[in-house]
Amino acid sequence: MNFKKNPKTKFKSIDKLSKKEAKEQIEALRRGIEYHNYLYYVKNQPEISDSAYDRLFHRLYQLEDKFPEFDSSNSPTRRIGAKPVSELKKRKHASSMLSLNAALKEKEVKDFCDFVSRNTKSKEIVYMLEPKFDGLSVEIVYEKGKFKYGLTRGDGVTGEDISHNLKTIKSVPLRLRDKKDLSAYLSVRGEVFMSKKGFQKMNKVRIENNESPFANPRNAAAGLMRQLDSKKVADKPFRIFFYEILKIKDGRISAHQEMLEKIYRWGLRTNPENKKCSSFDKIKEYHNNMEKNRDNLDYDIDGIVIKVNNYAKRKQLGMRERSPRWALAWKFPPRKEVTKLNDIVVQVGRTGMLTPVALLEPVEVGGVTISRATLHNEEEVNKKGLSKGDTVKIIRAGDVIPEVAEKLGGSKEKKKKFSMPENCPSCGKAVYKEGAYYFCSNGLKCPAQLKGHLIHYASREAMNIEGLGDQTLKELVNRGMVRDVADLYKLKAEDFKKLEGFAEKSAKQAEEAIQKTKKVKLDRFLYALGIRHVGLHIARVLTREFRDLDSLRDANTEDFEKVNEIGPEIAKSLKKFFKQRDNRRVLDKLKKSGLQLKKMSEKKSTKLSGKTFVFTGELDDFTRNEAKEAVETLGGKASSSVSSNTDYVVVGENPGSKLNAAKKHKVKILDERGFKKIIGG
């Protein structure tokens, strides 16, 4: 029975198979599927169609389900779906996983080559050159040719067991091929990475679902491979290259090139860019070529690795405490400011606004790695003439927000002008235009809006629900456990225990944190509702005027416009929010859940009336919004810019340019202690 060459995919009914026939077919299918995995993921030379592969896989799954006595942990069907582990257990490496000394300058590499020649007393040294992968280093152990376990690098001596996640990577063989000189015990080192295309596609989906994108493929790999549930890893674009044997039983290998050839023959994927050379000039040529062509590779590299090929010479050179003396990493200079625009995707915010976002080839700007930047709106994108594949210059506006400053170049072929989608990328509902911006029409029934709304509702400035992080809130929406903010108050400790990362104590704490917010000031609650154009200041203005939620619900546009500081746009937004049936339903649910809103006192303090404050830097006992609230509660005004009309500038740790502006305008400067004294503690 052979499922390798031209496999037959018409099968005899499972009910008519004897146990012996089932066992034989299961073993043959496993061998056949692993063979086709090897051709597809290691050699990039598939021999059968995807549909034929799927039929083989489905048949094996059915047989294993019918005959559980022939179950095997190394079956291709066991790559995905194993029960989540409770924790990542630590395990000692078969041999220390050392790091490499790194060089940035040409002279350092020349010195390394001279050191090798001098200490091996050889004029000509053969080196193996490899790309330096920017991924996650792992150890994988095979016993009798079968996958045993896999570890992260950890501290180089001990790593965390991530076997359940490594087995989901199709280019990691569960059993090795070609039994010729295959050792009974083999420990190999490899690099897990994400393909660039897969990474960009994954980030696109995350942005469209209003989730934070990963900064770069390396960070994504390091985080995801430590997940406890392999189902969360299985659909991610992971690949692996193997490049070193850490330990082998009864293996006689004399050189690195020989080792690479052997492990490739055994089914372990090696890098096709590996090259042998014997002079510094050739090393330099390889380094320059790899740097020049790095953007054409579908994986990230940040340099090259130079290794002495001969193992006997390696032994002569010896080891340092944490790195070998026979190898060196020659890193590329860091990318700065100019990068490639890989794609333009559309993100949906909590108010339903659609914003185009640039997905960038990661680039360093001001010491920070940038992989995305907002493009504001459709008009901005087309004004700058931006398209997928363009070379662009990146700046950090105010040294904080990444922004595409300009297009520097692009392909000569005519590209389609960017336009916003007609349907929401998160929920598929119709999009409408308002001024220069586009909005999803589906309100909080849109998953992206709901997630953003919940995150805002639970934030410190709003309801301040402690310990309820962004990922937990998103997971609650994904599982259908929360469909609006009122559903939060129905959650019990048992519900949180169903989520990853929650045990008995933390689940109880989450429940208590939510229940604790049932008594809240009306202005904070109004801000927490996330009404468009209603920030904390406007929420306080409205609360002082209307004093309770029922009055706000019943007010019309004219009532709102009568309030000082409330213009037509804010009035229209308020009326629209309180008129919407779904919003009124949620407010009623919140009331029934026991939410109690504290009214604002009728008496307004005038202690700071006519005084204007500006804040800069970080305060110890106040967030920026809490400090502003303290000023406004006492009748003062908080401004974002310094002018000659400013009365006080309050300075915290790491102040910005506002401090210089205060000195220029001769405005009184207060530290936090002085500020507390003015507001009465």
C-alpha positions as CSV (number, residue, x, y, z in Angstrom):
1,M,0.0,0.0,0.0
2,N,1.7,3.2,-1.2
3,F,0.4,6.8,-1.0
4,K,3.5,8.5,-2.2
5,K,3.5,8.2,-6.0
6,N,0.2,8.8,-7.7
7,P,-1.8,7.9,-4.6
8,K,-5.3,6.4,-5.1
9,T,-7.9,8.4,-3.2
10,K,-10.9,6.1,-3.7
11,F,-11.2,4.0,-0.6
12,K,-13.0,0.9,0.5
13,S,-15.7,1.5,3.1
14,I,-14.2,1.7,6.6
15,D,-16.9,-0.7,8.0
16,K,-15.6,-3.4,5.6
17,L,-11.9,-3.2,6.8
18,S,-10.5,-5.7,9.2
19,K,-8.3,-4.4,12.1
20,K,-5.2,-5.7,10.3
21,E,-6.2,-3.9,7.1
22,A,-7.0,-0.7,9.0
23,K,-3.6,-0.7,10.8
24,E,-1.7,-1.2,7.5
25,Q,-3.6,1.6,5.8
26,I,-3.2,4.0,8.7
27,E,0.6,3.4,8.7
28,A,0.8,3.8,4.9
29,L,-1.3,7.0,5.0
30,R,0.9,8.4,7.7
31,R,4.1,7.7,5.7
32,G,2.4,9.1,2.5
33,I,1.2,12.3,4.1
34,E,4.6,13.0,5.8
35,Y,6.2,12.4,2.4
36,H,4.0,15.0,0.7
37,N,4.5,17.4,3.6
38,Y,8.3,17.0,3.0
39,L,7.9,17.7,-0.7
40,Y,5.7,20.7,-0.1
41,Y,7.3,22.4,2.9
42,V,10.9,21.3,2.7
43,K,11.7,20.8,-1.0
44,N,9.0,23.2,-2.4
45,Q,8.3,20.5,-5.0
46,P,4.7,19.2,-4.5
47,E,3.7,16.2,-6.5
48,I,-0.1,16.0,-5.8
49,S,-2.9,18.5,-5.8
50,D,-4.2,20.1,-2.6
51,S,-7.5,18.3,-3.0
52,A,-5.8,14.9,-3.3
53,Y,-3.8,15.7,-0.1
54,D,-7.0,16.7,1.7
55,R,-8.6,13.4,0.8
56,L,-5.7,11.4,2.1
57,F,-5.7,13.4,5.3
58,H,-9.4,13.1,5.8
59,R,-9.2,9.3,5.3
60,L,-6.5,9.0,7.9
61,Y,-8.6,11.1,10.3
62,Q,-11.6,8.8,9.8
63,L,-9.6,5.7,10.3
64,E,-8.0,6.9,13.5
65,D,-11.4,7.9,14.8
66,K,-12.8,4.5,14.1
67,F,-9.7,2.6,15.3
68,P,-8.4,4.5,18.4
69,E,-6.2,1.6,19.4
70,F,-3.8,2.6,16.6
71,D,-3.5,6.2,17.9
72,S,0.0,7.8,17.7
73,S,1.3,11.1,19.1
74,N,3.3,11.5,15.9
75,S,0.5,11.1,13.5
76,P,0.0,14.0,11.0
77,T,-3.5,14.4,12.4
78,R,-2.1,15.2,15.9
79,R,-0.3,18.4,14.7
80,I,-3.4,20.4,15.7
81,G,-6.0,20.2,18.4
82,A,-4.2,18.7,21.3
83,K,-5.6,19.7,24.7
84,P,-4.1,23.0,25.9
85,V,-1.2,22.6,28.3
86,S,-1.7,24.2,31.8
87,E,1.8,25.8,31.7
88,L,5.1,25.7,29.8
89,K,7.4,23.3,31.6
90,K,11.1,24.0,31.7
91,R,13.6,21.5,30.5
92,K,17.4,21.4,30.2
93,H,18.9,21.5,26.7
94,A,20.8,18.5,25.4
95,S,23.7,20.9,24.9
96,S,24.1,24.6,25.6
97,M,22.5,26.8,23.0
98,L,25.1,29.5,22.7
99,S,24.7,33.0,21.3
100,L,27.1,34.5,18.7
101,N,29.5,37.5,19.0
102,A,28.3,40.1,16.5
103,A,30.2,42.6,14.3
104,L,29.0,45.7,12.5
105,K,32.3,46.9,11.0
106,E,34.3,45.3,8.2
107,K,37.5,45.5,10.3
108,E,36.0,43.3,13.0
109,V,35.3,40.6,10.5
110,K,38.8,40.8,9.1
111,D,40.2,40.5,12.6
112,F,38.0,37.4,13.1
113,C,39.4,35.8,10.0
114,D,43.0,36.6,11.1
115,F,42.3,35.1,14.5
116,V,41.0,31.9,13.0
117,S,44.0,31.5,10.6
118,R,46.5,32.4,13.4
119,N,45.1,30.0,16.0
120,T,44.6,27.0,13.6
121,K,47.9,27.7,11.9
122,S,46.2,27.5,8.5
123,K,46.6,30.0,5.6
124,E,43.3,29.0,3.9
125,I,40.2,28.4,6.0
126,V,36.9,27.1,4.6
127,Y,33.9,28.9,6.0
128,M,30.2,28.2,5.7
129,L,28.1,31.3,5.3
130,E,24.4,31.5,6.3
131,P,21.7,34.2,6.6
132,K,21.2,35.4,10.1
133,F,17.5,34.7,10.8
134,D,15.5,37.2,12.9
135,G,13.2,34.6,14.5
136,L,12.9,32.3,17.5
137,S,15.7,29.8,18.2
138,V,14.5,26.3,19.2
139,E,15.9,22.9,20.0
140,I,14.1,19.8,18.7
141,V,14.9,16.3,19.8
142,Y,14.3,13.1,17.8
143,E,14.5,9.6,19.2
144,K,14.6,6.7,16.8
145,G,13.7,9.1,14.1
146,K,10.5,10.3,15.8
147,F,9.7,13.8,17.2
148,K,10.2,13.7,21.0
149,Y,10.0,17.3,22.2
150,G,11.0,20.8,21.4
151,L,12.2,23.8,23.5
152,T,12.7,27.5,23.3
153,R,16.3,28.7,23.7
154,G,15.5,30.3,27.1
155,D,18.8,31.2,28.9
156,G,20.8,28.8,26.7
157,V,20.9,26.1,29.3
158,T,17.2,25.6,30.0
159,G,14.2,26.3,27.7
160,E,10.5,26.0,27.8
161,D,8.7,23.0,26.3
162,I,6.7,24.2,23.3
163,S,6.3,20.8,21.7
164,H,2.5,21.2,21.2
165,N,3.1,24.3,19.1
166,L,6.1,23.1,17.2
167,K,4.1,20.1,16.0
168,T,1.7,22.4,14.2
169,I,4.5,23.6,11.9
170,K,4.2,21.5,8.7
171,S,8.0,21.9,7.9
172,V,8.8,20.3,11.3
173,P,8.9,16.5,10.5
174,L,7.2,14.3,13.1
175,R,9.4,11.4,11.8
176,L,12.6,11.7,10.0
177,R,13.3,10.3,6.5
178,D,16.1,8.2,5.0
179,K,17.2,5.8,7.7
180,K,20.8,5.6,6.4
181,D,23.2,6.6,9.2
182,L,20.3,8.1,11.1
183,S,21.2,8.3,14.8
184,A,19.0,6.8,17.5
185,Y,19.2,10.2,19.3
186,L,19.4,13.6,17.5
187,S,19.1,17.1,18.9
188,V,19.0,19.8,16.3
189,R,18.8,23.6,16.5
190,G,16.6,25.6,14.2
191,E,15.0,29.0,13.8
192,V,11.2,29.4,13.8
193,F,10.0,32.4,11.8
194,M,7.0,33.8,10.1
195,S,6.9,34.4,6.3
196,K,6.7,38.1,5.5
197,K,3.6,37.6,3.3
198,G,1.9,35.5,6.0
199,F,2.8,38.1,8.7
200,Q,1.4,41.0,6.7
201,K,-1.8,39.0,6.0
202,M,-2.2,38.2,9.7
203,N,-1.6,41.8,10.7
204,K,-4.2,42.9,8.1
205,V,-6.8,40.7,9.7
206,R,-5.9,41.9,13.2
207,I,-6.2,45.5,12.2
208,E,-9.5,44.9,10.4
209,N,-10.8,43.3,13.6
210,N,-9.6,46.3,15.7
211,E,-6.8,44.3,17.3
212,S,-3.3,45.5,17.9
213,P,-1.0,44.3,15.1
214,F,2.4,42.7,16.0
215,A,5.4,45.0,15.7
216,N,7.4,42.5,13.6
217,P,7.5,38.8,12.7
218,R,10.1,38.0,15.4
219,N,8.0,39.4,18.2
220,A,5.0,37.6,16.8
221,A,6.8,34.3,16.7
222,A,8.2,34.7,20.2
223,G,4.8,35.5,21.6
224,L,2.6,33.0,19.7
225,M,4.9,30.0,20.1
226,R,4.5,30.4,23.9
227,Q,0.7,30.0,23.7
228,L,-0.7,27.3,25.9
229,D,-3.4,26.3,23.3
230,S,-1.9,25.0,20.0
231,K,-5.1,25.8,18.1
232,K,-4.2,29.5,18.4
233,V,-0.9,28.7,16.7
234,A,-1.9,26.2,14.0
235,D,-3.3,28.7,11.5
236,K,-0.3,31.1,11.7
237,P,2.3,31.3,8.9
238,F,5.2,29.6,10.7
239,R,8.2,28.0,9.0
240,I,11.5,26.7,10.2
241,F,15.1,26.3,9.0
242,F,17.6,23.9,10.7
243,Y,21.3,24.8,10.9
244,E,23.1,23.0,13.7
245,I,23.3,19.6,15.4
246,L,23.5,20.1,19.2
247,K,23.9,16.5,20.1
248,I,24.0,13.2,18.2
249,K,24.5,9.6,19.3
250,D,27.0,7.6,17.3
251,G,27.2,10.2,14.6
252,R,30.5,10.8,12.8
253,I,30.4,14.2,11.1
254,S,33.6,16.1,10.3
255,A,32.3,19.3,8.8
256,H,29.4,21.8,8.9
257,Q,28.6,21.3,5.2
258,E,28.4,17.6,5.6
259,M,26.1,18.1,8.6
260,L,23.8,20.3,6.6
261,E,23.6,17.8,3.8
262,K,22.8,14.9,6.2
263,I,20.0,16.7,8.1
264,Y,18.5,17.8,4.8
265,R,18.5,14.2,3.6
266,W,16.8,13.2,6.9
267,G,13.9,15.6,6.1
268,L,15.0,18.7,8.1
269,R,14.7,21.9,6.1
270,T,17.9,23.9,5.5
271,N,18.4,27.3,3.9
272,P,19.1,27.4,0.2
273,E,21.2,30.6,0.6
274,N,23.9,28.7,2.6
275,K,27.2,29.0,0.8
276,K,30.8,27.8,1.2
277,C,33.8,30.1,0.7
278,S,37.5,30.5,1.7
279,S,38.4,34.2,1.7
280,F,37.4,37.5,3.4
281,D,36.6,39.0,0.0
282,K,34.0,36.2,-0.7
283,I,32.6,36.7,2.8
284,K,32.2,40.5,2.1
285,E,30.6,39.8,-1.3
286,Y,28.1,37.4,0.3
287,H,27.3,39.9,3.0
288,N,26.7,42.7,0.5
289,N,24.6,40.5,-1.7
290,M,22.4,39.3,1.2
291,E,21.9,42.9,2.4
292,K,21.0,44.0,-1.2
293,N,18.5,41.1,-1.7
294,R,17.1,40.9,1.9
295,D,13.8,42.5,0.7
296,N,13.3,39.8,-1.9
297,L,13.4,37.0,0.7
298,D,10.1,35.9,2.3
299,Y,11.6,35.9,5.8
300,D,13.5,38.5,7.9
301,I,17.3,38.4,8.2
302,D,19.5,41.0,10.0
303,G,22.9,39.9,8.9
304,I,24.9,36.8,8.0
305,V,26.6,34.1,10.1
306,I,30.2,33.0,9.4
307,K,31.2,29.6,10.6
308,V,34.4,27.6,10.4
309,N,33.4,24.5,8.3
310,N,35.9,22.0,9.7
311,Y,34.9,20.5,13.1
312,A,38.5,19.7,14.1
313,K,39.5,23.3,13.6
314,R,36.5,24.4,15.6
315,K,37.8,22.3,18.4
316,Q,41.2,24.0,18.2
317,L,39.6,27.4,18.4
318,G,37.4,26.5,21.4
319,M,34.6,28.3,23.2
320,R,34.0,31.3,25.3
321,E,31.6,31.1,28.2
322,R,28.5,32.1,26.1
323,S,29.7,32.0,22.5
324,P,31.9,29.9,20.2
325,R,35.3,31.3,18.9
326,W,34.7,29.6,15.5
327,A,31.7,31.7,14.5
328,L,30.7,35.3,14.1
329,A,27.5,37.2,13.1
330,W,28.1,40.1,10.7
331,K,25.0,42.3,11.1
332,F,23.5,44.7,8.6
333,P,23.3,48.4,9.5
334,P,19.9,49.2,11.0
335,R,17.3,50.5,8.5
336,K,16.5,54.1,9.2
337,E,13.5,56.2,8.1
338,V,13.0,54.9,4.6
339,T,11.1,51.7,4.1
340,K,8.6,49.8,1.9
341,L,4.9,50.2,2.1
342,N,3.7,46.5,2.0
343,D,0.0,47.1,2.0
344,I,-2.8,49.6,2.9
345,V,-5.5,48.1,5.1
346,V,-8.6,49.6,6.7
347,Q,-9.1,49.6,10.5
348,V,-12.5,50.1,12.2
349,G,-12.4,52.2,15.4
350,R,-14.8,52.1,18.3
351,T,-16.9,55.0,16.9
352,G,-17.2,53.1,13.6
353,M,-14.8,55.3,11.8
354,L,-12.8,53.6,9.0
355,T,-9.1,54.6,8.9
356,P,-6.6,53.5,6.3
357,V,-3.4,52.1,7.9
358,A,0.0,51.5,6.2
359,L,1.6,48.2,6.9
360,L,5.4,48.8,6.6
361,E,8.5,46.8,6.3
362,P,9.8,47.2,9.9
363,V,12.0,50.3,10.1
364,E,13.9,52.0,13.0
365,V,12.8,55.6,13.6
366,G,14.3,57.4,16.6
367,G,15.2,54.2,18.3
368,V,11.8,52.7,17.9
369,T,10.8,49.9,15.4
370,I,7.9,51.0,13.3
371,S,5.8,48.5,11.3
372,R,2.5,50.5,10.8
373,A,1.4,54.1,10.4
374,T,-1.9,55.8,10.2
375,L,-2.9,57.4,6.9
376,H,-5.8,59.4,8.3
377,N,-8.3,59.2,5.4
378,E,-8.8,58.4,1.8
379,E,-8.0,62.0,0.7
380,E,-4.7,61.9,2.5
381,V,-3.6,58.6,0.9
382,N,-4.4,59.8,-2.6
383,K,-2.9,63.3,-2.0
384,K,0.4,61.6,-1.3
385,G,-0.1,59.1,-4.2
386,L,0.5,56.1,-2.0
387,S,0.2,52.5,-3.3
388,K,1.2,49.0,-2.2
389,G,4.9,48.5,-2.9
390,D,6.0,52.2,-2.7
391,T,9.2,53.3,-1.0
392,V,8.2,55.8,1.7
393,K,9.8,58.1,4.3
394,I,8.6,57.6,7.9
395,I,8.6,60.2,10.6
396,R,7.3,60.2,14.2
397,A,5.0,63.2,14.6
398,G,5.9,64.9,17.8
399,D,8.4,62.0,18.3
400,V,5.4,59.8,19.1
401,I,3.0,58.9,16.3
402,P,4.3,57.1,13.2
403,E,3.4,58.9,10.0
404,V,4.1,58.4,6.3
405,A,5.8,61.7,5.4
406,E,6.1,61.2,1.7
407,K,6.5,58.8,-1.2
408,L,10.0,58.5,-2.5
409,G,9.5,56.0,-5.2
410,G,7.3,53.3,-6.6
411,S,7.0,50.9,-9.6
412,K,6.5,52.4,-13.0
413,E,3.4,50.4,-13.7
414,K,0.1,52.2,-13.4
415,K,-1.6,51.4,-10.1
416,K,-5.3,51.6,-9.1
417,K,-6.1,54.7,-7.0
418,F,-6.8,53.8,-3.3
419,S,-10.5,54.0,-2.3
420,M,-12.3,53.1,0.9
421,P,-14.4,49.9,0.9
422,E,-18.1,50.0,0.3
423,N,-18.6,47.5,3.1
424,C,-17.1,47.3,6.6
425,P,-14.0,45.0,6.7
426,S,-15.1,43.8,10.2
427,C,-18.8,43.0,9.8
428,G,-19.6,43.5,6.1
429,K,-22.3,46.0,6.6
430,A,-22.7,49.2,4.4
431,V,-20.3,52.1,4.9
432,Y,-21.5,55.7,4.7
433,K,-19.5,58.9,4.2
434,E,-19.6,62.0,6.5
435,G,-17.3,64.8,5.5
436,A,-13.9,63.4,4.7
437,Y,-14.4,60.3,6.8
438,Y,-16.2,56.9,6.3
439,F,-18.2,55.1,9.0
440,C,-19.6,51.6,9.5
441,S,-23.4,51.7,9.7
442,N,-23.7,48.6,12.0
443,G,-23.0,50.3,15.3
444,L,-22.1,48.1,18.2
445,K,-23.3,45.0,16.3
446,C,-20.0,45.4,14.5
447,P,-17.4,43.2,16.3
448,A,-14.6,45.8,15.8
449,Q,-16.7,48.6,17.2
450,L,-17.9,46.5,20.1
451,K,-14.3,45.5,21.1
452,G,-13.1,49.1,20.9
453,H,-16.2,50.2,22.8
454,L,-15.6,47.7,25.6
455,I,-11.9,48.6,25.9
456,H,-12.8,52.2,26.2
457,Y,-15.6,51.5,28.7
458,A,-13.2,49.5,31.0
459,S,-10.3,52.0,30.7
460,R,-8.9,53.9,33.7
461,E,-10.3,57.3,32.6
462,A,-13.7,55.7,32.1
463,M,-15.1,53.0,34.4
464,N,-11.6,51.9,35.6
465,I,-12.3,48.2,35.7
466,E,-9.0,46.9,37.1
467,G,-7.4,43.7,35.6
468,L,-9.7,43.5,32.6
469,G,-7.2,43.8,29.8
470,D,-7.8,44.4,26.1
471,Q,-7.1,40.8,25.1
472,T,-9.6,39.5,27.7
473,L,-12.3,41.8,26.4
474,K,-11.7,40.8,22.8
475,E,-11.8,37.1,23.8
476,L,-15.2,37.7,25.5
477,V,-16.6,39.2,22.3
478,N,-15.0,36.4,20.1
479,R,-16.7,33.7,22.3
480,G,-20.0,35.5,22.2
481,M,-20.0,35.9,26.0
482,V,-20.4,39.7,25.8
483,R,-22.6,41.4,23.2
484,D,-22.8,44.9,24.8
485,V,-21.4,46.7,27.9
486,A,-24.3,45.6,30.0
487,D,-23.4,42.0,29.6
488,L,-20.2,42.6,31.5
489,Y,-22.2,42.8,34.7
490,K,-23.7,39.3,34.1
491,L,-20.2,37.7,34.1
492,K,-19.3,35.4,37.0
493,A,-16.0,34.0,38.1
494,E,-16.9,30.7,36.4
495,D,-17.2,32.5,33.1
496,F,-13.6,33.9,33.4
497,K,-12.2,30.5,34.3
498,K,-13.1,29.4,30.7
499,L,-10.6,32.0,29.4
500,E,-6.9,31.4,29.1
501,G,-4.8,32.8,31.9
502,F,-7.6,32.8,34.6
503,A,-7.4,30.6,37.7
504,E,-9.8,30.6,40.7
505,K,-8.3,33.7,42.3
506,S,-7.9,35.9,39.2
507,A,-11.4,34.9,37.9
508,K,-12.9,36.0,41.2
509,Q,-11.0,39.2,41.1
510,A,-12.2,40.0,37.6
511,E,-15.8,39.5,38.7
512,E,-15.3,41.7,41.7
513,A,-13.6,44.4,39.7
514,I,-16.6,44.7,37.4
515,Q,-19.2,44.7,40.2
516,K,-17.2,47.4,42.0
517,T,-18.0,49.9,39.2
518,K,-21.7,49.8,39.7
519,K,-21.5,53.0,41.7
520,V,-19.9,55.6,39.5
521,K,-20.0,59.4,38.9
522,L,-22.3,60.4,36.0
523,D,-19.5,62.3,34.1
524,R,-17.2,59.2,34.0
525,F,-20.1,57.0,32.9
526,L,-21.1,59.4,30.2
527,Y,-17.5,59.5,28.9
528,A,-17.3,55.6,29.2
529,L,-20.3,55.3,26.8
530,G,-17.9,56.4,24.0
531,I,-20.3,58.9,22.4
532,R,-18.6,60.6,19.4
533,H,-17.1,64.0,20.2
534,V,-17.8,63.5,24.0
535,G,-14.5,63.5,25.9
536,L,-14.1,63.9,29.6
537,H,-14.4,67.7,29.6
538,I,-17.6,67.7,27.6
539,A,-18.9,64.9,29.8
540,R,-18.4,67.1,32.8
541,V,-20.0,70.1,31.2
542,L,-23.1,68.0,30.3
543,T,-23.3,66.5,33.7
544,R,-23.2,69.8,35.5
545,E,-26.0,71.1,33.2
546,F,-28.3,68.0,33.1
547,R,-27.3,66.4,36.4
548,D,-28.9,62.9,35.7
549,L,-29.0,60.4,32.9
550,D,-32.8,60.6,32.3
551,S,-32.5,64.3,31.6
552,L,-29.8,63.6,29.0
553,R,-31.8,60.9,27.4
554,D,-34.9,63.1,27.0
555,A,-33.0,66.3,25.8
556,N,-33.3,67.4,22.1
557,T,-30.7,69.0,19.9
558,E,-31.8,72.5,20.9
559,D,-31.4,71.7,24.6
560,F,-27.9,70.5,24.0
561,E,-27.0,73.6,21.9
562,K,-28.1,75.9,24.7
563,V,-25.2,74.6,26.9
564,N,-22.0,76.7,26.8
565,E,-19.2,74.8,24.9
566,I,-21.7,72.5,23.1
567,G,-21.8,73.2,19.4
568,P,-24.1,71.9,16.7
569,E,-21.8,68.9,15.9
570,I,-21.7,67.7,19.5
571,A,-25.4,68.3,19.9
572,K,-26.2,66.3,16.8
573,S,-24.0,63.4,18.0
574,L,-25.6,63.3,21.5
575,K,-29.1,63.3,20.1
576,K,-28.2,60.6,17.6
577,F,-26.8,58.4,20.4
578,F,-29.7,58.8,22.8
579,K,-32.3,58.3,20.1
580,Q,-30.9,55.0,18.8
581,R,-33.0,52.1,20.0
582,D,-30.1,49.7,20.7
583,N,-28.3,52.3,22.8
584,R,-31.5,53.0,24.9
585,R,-31.9,49.2,25.3
586,V,-28.4,48.9,26.6
587,L,-28.9,51.8,29.0
588,D,-32.0,50.1,30.4
589,K,-30.1,46.8,30.8
590,L,-27.4,48.7,32.7
591,K,-30.0,50.1,35.0
592,K,-31.5,46.7,35.7
593,S,-28.1,45.2,36.4
594,G,-27.8,47.6,39.4
595,L,-25.8,50.5,38.0
596,Q,-26.1,53.5,40.2
597,L,-25.0,56.9,38.8
598,K,-24.0,59.6,41.3
599,K,-25.4,63.0,40.4
600,M,-23.1,66.0,40.1
601,S,-23.5,68.5,42.9
602,E,-25.7,71.5,42.0
603,K,-23.2,73.7,43.8
604,K,-20.2,74.5,41.5
605,S,-16.9,75.5,43.1
606,T,-15.5,78.7,41.7
607,K,-12.1,78.5,43.6
608,L,-10.2,78.4,40.3
609,S,-12.6,80.4,38.2
610,G,-10.9,82.2,35.4
611,K,-7.6,80.3,35.9
612,T,-6.1,78.3,33.0
613,F,-3.7,75.3,33.6
614,V,-1.5,73.4,31.2
615,F,0.1,70.1,32.1
616,T,3.4,68.6,30.8
617,G,5.3,65.5,31.9
618,E,4.2,62.6,34.1
619,L,2.6,63.2,37.5
620,D,2.9,60.6,40.3
621,D,-0.6,60.8,41.7
622,F,-2.7,61.9,38.7
623,T,-3.2,60.8,35.1
624,R,-3.5,63.8,32.7
625,N,-7.3,63.5,32.6
626,E,-7.6,63.3,36.4
627,A,-5.5,66.4,36.8
628,K,-7.7,68.2,34.3
629,E,-10.8,67.0,36.1
630,A,-9.5,68.4,39.4
631,V,-9.1,71.8,37.8
632,E,-12.5,71.9,36.0
633,T,-14.3,70.7,39.1
634,L,-13.0,73.8,40.9
635,G,-14.2,76.1,38.0
636,G,-10.8,76.3,36.2
637,K,-9.9,75.5,32.7
638,A,-7.4,73.0,31.4
639,S,-5.7,73.8,28.1
640,S,-3.4,71.8,25.8
641,S,-1.2,74.7,24.8
642,V,0.8,77.4,26.5
643,S,0.1,81.1,25.7
644,S,0.3,84.5,27.5
645,N,-3.2,83.8,28.8
646,T,-2.0,80.6,30.7
647,D,-1.9,81.1,34.5
648,Y,0.0,77.9,35.5
649,V,2.0,75.2,33.9
650,V,2.2,72.0,36.0
651,V,5.4,70.1,35.4
652,G,5.9,66.4,36.1
653,E,8.7,63.9,35.2
654,N,10.1,64.1,31.6
655,P,8.4,67.4,30.6
656,G,8.1,68.4,26.9
657,S,8.4,71.6,25.0
658,K,5.6,73.2,27.0
659,L,8.1,73.9,29.8
660,N,10.2,76.0,27.5
661,A,7.0,77.8,26.3
662,A,6.1,78.5,29.9
663,K,9.5,80.1,30.5
664,K,9.2,82.1,27.3
665,H,5.8,83.5,28.2
666,K,6.8,83.9,31.9
667,V,4.0,81.7,33.1
668,K,4.1,80.5,36.7
669,I,5.5,76.9,36.9
670,L,4.3,74.4,39.5
671,D,5.6,71.0,40.5
672,E,3.0,68.4,41.6
673,R,3.3,69.4,45.2
674,G,2.5,73.0,44.4
675,F,-0.4,71.9,42.2
676,K,-1.9,69.8,45.1
677,K,-1.6,72.8,47.3
678,I,-3.6,75.0,44.9
679,I,-6.4,72.5,44.5
680,G,-6.6,71.7,48.2
681,G,-4.7,68.4,48.4
